Amino acid sequence: MSFDAERDAMPDPEATGLQWRPATVADLEGWAALIARTAAVEHPVWYEKRGDLVHILESTKNPPPTHTLLGLDDDGVARAYGRIAKNPDGDKATGMACVDPEWQQRGIGSAVLLWQEEQARRRFAADAAAGHPATPPRIRIQTEEQHEHQVKLLMGHGYGAVRWFNEMHRPLEGQLPDAPLPEGLELRTLDASLFEPVRLAHNDAFRDHWGSEPRDGESWRFTIEEPTGRHDLSAVVIDGSTGTVAGYQLTSHDPDSAEERGFKEGYTELLGVRRAYRGRGIAQALLADAMRRYVTAGMDVASLDVDSANPTGALQLYLGMGYTPVNRSMTWEKML
């Protein structure tokens, strides 16, 4: 897969006051600093760190020369960034971006968004030409409800909110839930020997989840190697009779976020149970185990995000385990 990133697809330097080009390894420090500078003002729940950007630059499915964009001022300081990502067989592209707070309200966000849309169109066309399924191009972007300026930008460009997600917290003081596994199932701490079986279990568990696509080796490696991932706080449920991974819980912990937010958080990045094993209390057992691990590790809060329309009834499950909603985000979509 390849397509050209012609200069005419990039934002206009005269209109934006910035010089534009793809991101490279040499940009890592300045790129990460831009995102951190923006986060210090906008206070997102999560933002990309240097390690995440390394993964972006290592991607073979989404090559940086055509899938990333940096806007630099006259001193070479990164002031804006955008990127898109798409699976070759997927029916959507996703976008991420930020603009330095000191450079907002100058039309730069719109310029980056238009670049993302054009690159998404080109990527869909390139994938179809390479023999992948030809689907109408669409792009999805996620924002937090608190970031009204992003909401205004997306609505002004014809995006509509198509899904809502709840960030949920569960304080860890006091009594924790007891949710033992049924006989025949065993709990193991995540280790390297389980990485691939858990990937296969994830793809099976998330077949019926909105917006989810199968994760191949590259995307799963980026998931497993996520810089804040904590394998010691993650667990896998194994069917003792077959060795099958029945369910799993993957945790992350960001020490920087703990300092910024004022509490230590064990975050469940992914929780999944294969269809054949649902209804047996596996998810509850994994969450209860996670809470015990978090307490031992000195965490204050267990947290996760849930699709408000999840077909497996996850929201009610989490409420029953003592989680409560604290923040909301939205997924926006535009057909190109």
C-alpha positions as CSV (number, residue, x, y, z in Angstrom):
1,M,0.0,0.0,0.0
2,S,1.3,3.4,-0.9
3,F,0.0,6.7,-2.0
4,D,1.6,10.1,-2.6
5,A,1.5,12.9,-0.1
6,E,1.6,15.8,-2.6
7,R,2.3,19.2,-1.3
8,D,-1.2,20.4,-2.4
9,A,-2.7,18.1,0.2
10,M,-1.0,19.9,3.1
11,P,-2.2,23.0,4.8
12,D,-1.3,26.3,3.3
13,P,1.8,27.8,5.1
14,E,0.7,31.4,4.2
15,A,-2.8,30.9,5.7
16,T,-1.7,29.1,8.8
17,G,1.7,30.7,9.5
18,L,3.3,27.2,9.9
19,Q,5.5,25.0,7.7
20,W,4.0,21.5,7.3
21,R,5.6,18.1,6.8
22,P,5.3,14.5,8.0
23,A,6.7,13.6,11.4
24,T,10.1,11.8,11.8
25,V,12.1,10.2,14.5
26,A,14.0,13.5,14.9
27,D,10.7,15.2,15.9
28,L,9.9,12.9,18.8
29,E,10.9,15.3,21.6
30,G,9.3,18.3,20.1
31,W,6.2,16.4,19.1
32,A,5.7,14.9,22.6
33,A,6.3,18.4,24.1
34,L,3.6,19.9,21.9
35,I,1.0,17.3,23.1
36,A,2.0,17.7,26.7
37,R,1.9,21.5,26.4
38,T,-1.7,21.2,25.0
39,A,-2.7,18.7,27.7
40,A,-1.5,21.0,30.5
41,V,-4.1,23.5,29.4
42,E,-6.9,21.2,28.2
43,H,-6.6,18.5,30.9
44,P,-7.6,15.4,28.8
45,V,-8.1,12.2,30.7
46,W,-5.4,10.6,28.4
47,Y,-3.0,11.9,25.9
48,E,-0.2,10.4,23.8
49,K,3.3,10.2,25.3
50,R,6.7,9.8,23.6
51,G,6.4,6.0,23.7
52,D,3.1,6.1,21.9
53,L,4.6,8.3,19.2
54,V,7.5,5.8,18.7
55,H,4.9,3.2,17.9
56,I,3.2,5.5,15.4
57,L,6.5,6.0,13.6
58,E,7.1,2.3,13.6
59,S,3.8,1.5,11.9
60,T,3.9,-0.4,8.6
61,K,0.1,-0.3,8.1
62,N,0.0,3.5,8.5
63,P,3.4,4.8,7.2
64,P,4.3,8.1,8.8
65,P,5.2,9.9,5.5
66,T,1.5,9.8,4.5
67,H,-0.3,9.4,7.8
68,T,1.3,12.0,10.0
69,L,1.5,15.8,9.8
70,L,3.4,18.4,11.9
71,G,3.1,22.2,11.7
72,L,6.3,24.0,12.7
73,D,6.7,27.7,13.4
74,D,9.6,29.9,12.2
75,D,11.8,28.6,15.0
76,G,11.1,25.0,14.2
77,V,8.9,24.5,17.2
78,A,6.0,22.0,16.7
79,R,2.7,23.9,17.0
80,A,0.2,21.5,15.5
81,Y,-0.1,17.8,14.7
82,G,-2.5,15.4,13.0
83,R,-2.5,11.8,11.9
84,I,-4.8,9.2,10.6
85,A,-4.9,5.4,10.9
86,K,-6.7,2.7,9.1
87,N,-6.7,-1.1,8.9
88,P,-6.4,-2.3,5.2
89,D,-9.6,-4.2,5.4
90,G,-11.3,-1.7,7.7
91,D,-14.4,0.4,6.9
92,K,-13.2,3.6,8.7
93,A,-10.1,5.8,9.3
94,T,-9.5,7.4,12.7
95,G,-8.0,10.7,13.4
96,M,-6.0,12.3,16.2
97,A,-4.8,15.9,16.4
98,C,-3.9,18.8,18.6
99,V,-3.0,22.5,18.2
100,D,-0.8,24.4,20.6
101,P,-3.1,26.5,22.9
102,E,-1.2,29.7,21.9
103,W,-1.9,29.0,18.2
104,Q,-5.6,28.1,18.5
105,Q,-8.4,30.2,17.0
106,R,-6.3,30.8,13.8
107,G,-8.0,28.2,11.5
108,I,-5.2,25.7,12.1
109,G,-7.5,23.0,13.6
110,S,-9.7,23.3,10.5
111,A,-6.6,23.0,8.2
112,V,-5.4,19.8,10.0
113,L,-8.9,18.3,9.9
114,L,-9.2,18.9,6.1
115,W,-5.8,17.3,5.6
116,Q,-7.0,14.3,7.6
117,E,-10.1,14.0,5.5
118,E,-8.1,14.2,2.2
119,Q,-5.5,11.6,3.4
120,A,-8.4,9.3,4.5
121,R,-9.9,9.5,1.0
122,R,-6.6,8.6,-0.5
123,R,-6.0,5.8,1.9
124,F,-9.4,4.2,1.1
125,A,-8.7,4.5,-2.6
126,A,-5.2,3.0,-2.2
127,D,-6.6,0.1,-0.2
128,A,-9.3,-0.6,-2.8
129,A,-6.7,-0.5,-5.6
130,A,-4.6,-3.0,-3.6
131,G,-7.5,-5.5,-3.6
132,H,-9.0,-4.8,-0.1
133,P,-12.7,-4.4,0.3
134,A,-14.0,-1.2,-1.3
135,T,-16.1,0.7,1.2
136,P,-17.3,4.3,1.3
137,P,-14.7,6.4,3.0
138,R,-15.4,7.6,6.5
139,I,-13.4,9.1,9.3
140,R,-14.0,8.9,13.1
141,I,-12.6,11.2,15.8
142,Q,-13.1,11.0,19.5
143,T,-13.4,13.9,21.9
144,E,-14.1,14.4,25.5
145,E,-17.4,16.2,26.4
146,Q,-15.5,18.9,28.3
147,H,-13.6,20.0,25.1
148,E,-16.3,22.3,23.7
149,H,-13.9,23.9,21.2
150,Q,-13.3,20.5,19.5
151,V,-17.0,19.8,19.5
152,K,-17.6,23.1,17.7
153,L,-14.9,22.4,15.2
154,L,-16.2,19.0,14.3
155,M,-19.8,20.1,14.1
156,G,-18.8,23.0,11.9
157,H,-17.2,20.5,9.4
158,G,-20.3,18.3,9.2
159,Y,-19.4,15.6,11.8
160,G,-22.1,14.0,13.9
161,A,-21.8,12.2,17.2
162,V,-22.5,8.5,16.7
163,R,-21.5,7.0,20.1
164,W,-21.0,8.0,23.7
165,F,-18.5,6.4,26.2
166,N,-18.4,6.7,30.0
167,E,-15.2,6.9,32.0
168,M,-16.0,5.1,35.3
169,H,-14.2,5.0,38.6
170,R,-14.3,2.6,41.6
171,P,-12.7,3.8,44.8
172,L,-10.5,1.1,46.4
173,E,-10.9,1.9,50.1
174,G,-13.1,-0.4,52.1
175,Q,-14.4,-3.8,51.3
176,L,-13.7,-5.1,47.8
177,P,-16.1,-7.4,45.9
178,D,-15.6,-11.2,46.1
179,A,-16.2,-12.9,42.8
180,P,-14.6,-16.4,42.6
181,L,-14.2,-18.2,39.3
182,P,-16.3,-21.3,38.6
183,E,-14.6,-24.7,39.0
184,G,-12.4,-25.6,36.0
185,L,-11.3,-22.1,35.3
186,E,-8.0,-20.7,36.6
187,L,-6.5,-17.2,36.8
188,R,-3.0,-16.4,35.6
189,T,-1.0,-13.2,35.5
190,L,-0.3,-12.1,32.0
191,D,3.1,-13.1,30.6
192,A,4.7,-13.3,27.2
193,S,3.5,-16.9,26.6
194,L,-0.1,-15.6,26.7
195,F,0.3,-12.6,24.4
196,E,-0.8,-14.4,21.2
197,P,-3.6,-16.5,22.8
198,V,-5.0,-13.4,24.4
199,R,-4.9,-11.6,21.0
200,L,-7.0,-14.4,19.5
201,A,-9.4,-14.3,22.5
202,H,-9.7,-10.5,22.1
203,N,-10.6,-10.8,18.4
204,D,-13.3,-13.3,19.3
205,A,-14.6,-11.4,22.3
206,F,-14.9,-8.1,20.4
207,R,-16.6,-9.5,17.3
208,D,-19.9,-8.0,18.4
209,H,-18.6,-4.7,19.7
210,W,-19.3,-1.5,17.8
211,G,-16.4,0.0,15.9
212,S,-14.0,-2.9,16.8
213,E,-11.8,-4.5,14.2
214,P,-9.6,-7.6,14.5
215,R,-6.1,-6.8,15.7
216,D,-3.2,-8.2,13.8
217,G,0.3,-8.8,15.0
218,E,1.4,-5.2,14.6
219,S,-1.5,-3.5,16.3
220,W,-1.5,-6.1,19.1
221,R,2.2,-5.6,19.7
222,F,1.6,-1.9,20.1
223,T,-1.2,-2.7,22.6
224,I,0.9,-5.1,24.6
225,E,4.0,-2.8,24.5
226,E,2.0,0.3,25.4
227,P,4.5,2.3,27.6
228,T,2.1,2.5,30.6
229,G,1.0,-1.2,30.4
230,R,1.3,-3.2,33.6
231,H,1.5,-6.9,32.9
232,D,1.8,-7.6,36.6
233,L,-1.6,-6.0,37.2
234,S,-3.2,-7.8,34.2
235,A,-4.7,-11.3,34.3
236,V,-6.0,-14.1,32.0
237,V,-8.6,-16.8,32.8
238,I,-7.7,-20.2,31.4
239,D,-10.1,-23.1,30.8
240,G,-8.2,-25.9,32.6
241,S,-9.7,-28.6,30.5
242,T,-8.6,-27.2,27.1
243,G,-6.1,-24.5,27.8
244,T,-8.3,-22.0,26.0
245,V,-8.2,-18.3,27.1
246,A,-11.7,-17.7,28.3
247,G,-11.2,-14.0,29.3
248,Y,-8.6,-11.4,30.1
249,Q,-8.0,-8.0,31.7
250,L,-5.2,-5.7,30.5
251,T,-4.2,-2.9,32.9
252,S,-2.2,0.3,32.5
253,H,-0.9,2.8,35.1
254,D,0.4,6.2,34.2
255,P,2.5,7.8,37.0
256,D,2.5,11.2,35.3
257,S,-1.3,11.1,35.2
258,A,-1.3,10.2,38.9
259,E,0.6,13.4,39.7
260,E,-1.6,15.5,37.5
261,R,-5.0,14.1,38.7
262,G,-4.1,13.7,42.4
263,F,-4.8,10.0,42.6
264,K,-3.2,6.7,41.6
265,E,-5.3,4.9,39.0
266,G,-5.3,1.3,37.8
267,Y,-6.9,1.5,34.4
268,T,-8.5,-1.5,32.7
269,E,-7.5,-0.9,29.0
270,L,-9.3,-4.1,27.8
271,L,-11.6,-6.5,29.4
272,G,-13.0,-9.4,27.3
273,V,-14.7,-12.7,27.6
274,R,-15.2,-15.1,24.7
275,R,-18.8,-15.6,23.7
276,A,-18.8,-19.3,24.7
277,Y,-17.8,-18.4,28.3
278,R,-20.1,-15.5,28.9
279,G,-22.6,-15.6,31.8
280,R,-20.3,-17.5,34.1
281,G,-19.0,-14.6,36.2
282,I,-15.6,-14.4,34.5
283,A,-15.7,-10.6,33.9
284,Q,-16.6,-10.0,37.6
285,A,-13.8,-12.3,38.7
286,L,-11.3,-10.5,36.5
287,L,-12.4,-7.1,37.9
288,A,-12.3,-8.2,41.5
289,D,-8.9,-9.7,40.9
290,A,-7.7,-6.4,39.3
291,M,-8.9,-4.4,42.3
292,R,-7.0,-6.6,44.7
293,R,-3.9,-6.2,42.5
294,Y,-4.4,-2.4,42.5
295,V,-4.6,-2.2,46.2
296,T,-1.4,-4.2,46.6
297,A,0.3,-1.9,44.1
298,G,-0.9,1.2,46.1
299,M,-3.6,2.4,43.8
300,D,-6.4,4.6,44.9
301,V,-9.0,4.0,42.1
302,A,-9.9,1.3,39.6
303,S,-11.1,2.9,36.3
304,L,-12.2,1.9,32.8
305,D,-14.2,3.2,29.9
306,V,-17.4,1.6,28.6
307,D,-19.5,2.1,25.5
308,S,-22.8,3.3,26.7
309,A,-24.6,1.0,24.2
310,N,-22.4,-2.0,24.7
311,P,-24.4,-5.1,23.6
312,T,-23.0,-7.3,26.4
313,G,-24.5,-5.2,29.2
314,A,-21.1,-4.1,30.4
315,L,-22.4,-0.8,31.9
316,Q,-24.7,-2.7,34.3
317,L,-21.9,-5.1,35.1
318,Y,-19.6,-2.2,36.1
319,L,-22.3,-0.4,38.1
320,G,-22.9,-3.7,40.0
321,M,-19.1,-3.8,40.8
322,G,-19.2,-0.4,42.3
323,Y,-18.0,1.8,39.4
324,T,-19.7,5.1,38.8
325,P,-19.5,7.4,35.7
326,V,-17.2,10.5,36.1
327,N,-16.7,11.7,32.6
328,R,-18.1,11.2,29.1
329,S,-16.5,11.2,25.6
330,M,-18.1,11.0,22.2
331,T,-17.1,9.5,18.9
332,W,-17.8,11.7,15.8
333,E,-18.1,10.4,12.3
334,K,-18.2,11.9,8.8
335,M,-18.8,10.2,5.5
336,L,-16.3,11.5,3.0
